[in-house]
Amino acid sequence: MISTLNAANGEKVYLQNCANCHSINMSGGMGPDLNIVSYKRKKEDIKKYIQDPVAMYVKFGYSSNAMPTLRLKGDELEAVTEFINTLQPFKEWMKN
C-alpha cells in the first residue's frame, strides 16, 4: 500500500537532496530522470542505491558513479524511496 503522507514527505526530501541532479519530468540534470528510475527499478533497489551508490552502480548497469552517498536515514530514506517509487505506477519488471 502506498502511503501518500510518506510520498509527500519524500517529495520534500527529494527537493532538498536530489533535485539538483535528478529531474522528475525530463527537464534535465546530471543524473537519470527519476521517472525512468521508478519505471526500471524495484523499490528495494532504489533504497539500496540511495544508501550506497558506490556498491550498486554496477548492478544498475552504469559504467561509473557520480552520485554522492547521502546521509539520509530512517524516515527520510523511507519517504524519498516511496516518493520515487510512486512516480510510475507501471514497472518494467511487471511485464515478465
C-alpha positions in Angstrom: 0.0 0.0 0.0 1.3 3.4 -0.9 1.4 6.0 1.8 0.6 9.4 0.4 2.0 11.0 3.6 5.3 9.3 3.0 5.3 10.2 -0.7 4.5 13.9 0.2 7.3 13.9 2.8 9.5 12.2 0.2 9.0 14.9 -2.3 10.3 17.4 0.3 13.4 15.2 0.8 13.8 14.9 -3.0 13.7 18.7 -3.4 16.3 19.2 -0.6 18.7 16.4 -1.6 18.1 15.1 -5.1 16.6 17.8 -7.4 20.0 19.4 -8.2 20.9 16.3 -10.2 17.7 14.4 -10.9 14.6 15.7 -12.7 11.2 14.1 -12.4 9.8 15.3 -15.7 12.7 15.0 -18.2 13.8 18.6 -17.6 17.5 17.8 -17.4 20.1 17.1 -14.8 23.3 15.2 -14.5 21.6 12.1 -13.1 18.8 10.0 -14.7 15.3 11.3 -14.6 13.5 9.7 -11.6 10.5 8.7 -13.7 12.8 6.3 -15.6 14.3 5.1 -12.3 10.8 4.5 -10.9 9.9 2.5 -14.0 13.0 0.4 -14.2 13.9 -0.3 -10.6 12.3 -2.1 -7.7 11.6 -0.1 -4.6 14.1 -2.0 -2.5 16.9 -1.5 -5.2 16.1 2.2 -5.3 16.6 2.3 -1.5 19.8 0.4 -1.6 21.2 2.7 -4.3 20.4 5.8 -2.3 22.1 4.2 0.8 25.2 3.1 -1.0 25.6 4.2 -4.7 29.2 3.0 -4.9 28.2 -0.5 -4.2 25.2 -0.5 -6.5 26.1 1.4 -9.7 27.5 -1.7 -11.5 24.3 -3.7 -10.6 22.3 -0.8 -12.2 24.3 -1.1 -15.4 26.2 2.2 -15.1 29.8 2.4 -16.2 30.7 4.9 -13.4 29.1 6.6 -10.5 28.8 10.3 -9.9 26.1 10.1 -7.2 27.3 11.0 -3.7 26.4 9.0 -0.7 23.6 10.8 1.0 23.2 10.8 4.7 19.5 10.0 4.7 18.4 7.8 7.5 15.1 6.3 8.8 12.0 8.3 7.8 13.8 10.5 5.3 15.2 7.4 3.4 11.8 5.6 3.5 9.9 8.7 2.4 12.2 9.6 -0.6 12.2 5.9 -1.7 8.4 5.9 -1.5 8.2 9.1 -3.5 10.5 7.9 -6.3 8.6 4.5 -6.4 5.3 6.2 -6.8 6.3 8.3 -9.8 5.5 5.4 -12.2 2.6 3.1 -11.3 3.6 0.5 -14.0 7.0 -1.0 -13.8 9.3 -2.6 -16.4 9.6 -5.7 -14.2 5.8 -6.2 -14.2 6.0 -7.2 -17.9 7.7 -10.5 -17.1 
